Every structure is written in structure tokens, then in C-alpha cells.
Amino acid sequence: MVATGSKLQMKLSESDFPFSKRMKNFFHYVELSTVEDLTAIPLVKFTCFKGFKARCKLELIAFIEFEGIEGLFEDYLSWKERQ
């Protein structure tokens, strides 16, 4: 298991998670490149971004669970329940 600190520094492009082209484009649009960048934005704010719809939300949830980084997001459980 990788330590939390090193997970924060991990580039999203280095993950083995199979991101869709839609999600890769979203990361580029919002200028997110690391897990730390991702955690800097409260999850509830993601739906405010242009193009972030239900499919992106499901994919982001899947990525967070795939990497085991649920604990890095204060609002993860409440955000996930609002599917």
C-alpha cells in the first residue's frame, strides 16, 4: 500500500485507473494534474464546473475508491450518497 503523502503527489496520468477521454479532458480543462490538486477542491464544487455531469461523478467516485484515497476528502461519504 502506498503512503497517503505519496498518493497526494501522484500524477493523475500515472494512475492505472482507466480514465475516459471525457474525464481526461475535464482534468485538462480545470488544470488538475495531481491527486493533491484534486483534493484541493471540495467534492461538492465539482458539479459547478462546466461539463462535470453524472458520468464524471461516477467515474471520479470509482477513481477515488480504486486508489483508496477516500480519506483525503472530508465530504466524500456525503457527496457519494447524493448520486
C-alpha positions, 0 to 999 in steps of 0.5 A, a space after each residue: 500500500 502506498 503512503 497517503 503523502 505519496 498518493 497526494 503527489 501522484 500524477 493523475 496520468 500515472 494512475 492505472 485507473 482507466 480514465 475516459 477521454 471525457 474525464 481526461 479532458 475535464 482534468 485538462 480543462 480545470 488544470 488538475 494534474 495531481 491527486 493533491 490538486 484534486 483534493 484541493 477542491 471540495 467534492 461538492 464544487 465539482 458539479 459547478 464546473 462546466 461539463 462535470 455531469 453524472 458520468 464524471 461523478 461516477 467515474 471520479 467516485 470509482 477513481 477515488 475508491 480504486 486508489 483508496 484515497 477516500 480519506 483525503 476528502 472530508 465530504 466524500 461519504 456525503 457527496 457519494 450518497 447524493 448520486 
